[in-house]
Amino acid sequence: MDQPKLNVTFSGLCLFAFNRPLRSNGNGNGNGNGNGTAKPTSAQVLLQRLTRARPLSRKINDQPEVLDQHFPLLEFNLENWSSTSTRKADFHYRPDDSGRMTKGVCLLNGEDLMIHPDGKPAPASPELQLSSSPPQKPVDPLRGQSLNTLFWMVTLDDVFPNNPLNPRIREVAPASNQPILARINLNQGYLKTLELTNSPCTIVGAGPSTLNRRVGISFGLEVSCQERVEIRMTAMRNGTTTTRNLVLVSRDGADIEVGISNMEIDRFIGMDPSDGPRAQADFEVFSNLLTDPIRGPKPFVLEASPGGSSGCCGHANCLVAGS
C-alpha cells in the first residue's frame, strides 16, 4: 500500500513569499531560477487582512468595483480530526445525505502555522521542492506533468516591476491589527500548480503587457507522512503566546486533504459563489504590501475572455510574490 500524503490546496488571495526569487530571465532548466542561483527552499504563505469590503480603483460605468469580505480559512475532513487535537473547528459545513456535517473550518486570525508530518520536528534546513520550468505546451497545457511547475504563478514583479514586497510584511508576526492575518510556513514537500484560468490573462493598467497566457488559480503542496499530520498554530494574544495543534489522522491509508484559502465565505455557508458578481481587479490589494506605495489606479491581472469573475473563472486569484 502506498504511503499516505498530506495534500494542501491553496486558493483565494494568498501571497507566496519565497526565500529566493522564484524565477528570473535565463534558461529555466528547473535546476535553478535561471540566473545561476539556487531555487527557493522555503516559503511563507501570507493571508492578507481583507475582512472588510473595500472599493477598488477599477471603475465600471463610473462606479468602483467592490471587493467583498475575504476570510483566511483552513478546512479539513472531520473524519480525519483526532481527539488529541487542541485546536477544534470554529464551524462545520457540507452535510452528507443523513445531515451529518463532513467538513470542519478553522478561522485563521493572527495565527502562524507550521506543518509537522507525524509530529516530527521541522527539517534542520528547508527542503521545499518545486520547479518553475516552462511546460512543453504553455499555450495548450495538459493535466499532469504540465502542472507540476510554478511557471503558471503570476509574481508581484510581473505586475509591479522593481517594487518588491515590503520586508517588514514578512518580519512582523500576523495579528488582527496587522496587514497579515495569518501566515503558513512551508519548509518541506512538493509545491505545484493545481488549476488554471480557462483563458489567457493580461496585465491591465501598467502599460503594454507581456503576459498573455493562462495563469494558476490554485496551488498544491504534497507532503509525505506515515499516518498523521500536526498543524501547529501559534498566536500572540493579550501579551501571551499560545500554541494549539490540529491533528489529522489518515483513515484506511487514504490521503489527508486540507484546504487553505483567503476568499469570500459564500460556499462555506451554502451559497453558490456564482450568485453575485466578483471583483476582477482583486490583484490590486497586493499593492498595499509593496515597498513603495502606488498612487492612483493600480495594475491588476485580468482574464482576456469575457465572462470571467472574481479575478479569474469564478475564483479569487491565488498569486505568488518573490522576495
Buried (B, 14 or more C-beta within 10 A) or exposed (E): EEEBBBBBBBBBBBBBBBBBBBBBEEEBEBEBBBEEEEBBBBBBBBBBBBBEEBEBBBEEEEEBBEBBEBBBBBBBBBEBBEEEBEBEBEBBBBEEEEEEEEBBBBBBBBBBBBBBBEEEEBEEEBBBBBBBBBBEEEEEBEEEEBBBBBBBBBBBBBBBEEBBBBEEBBEEBBBEEBBBBBBBBBBBBBBBBBBBBBBBBBBBBBEEBEBEBBBBBBBBBBBEBEEBBBBBBBBBEEEEEEEBBBBBBBEEEEBBBBBBBBBBBBEBEEEEBEEEEBBBBBBBBBBBBBEEEBEEBBBBBBBBEEEBBBBBBBBBBBBBBBB
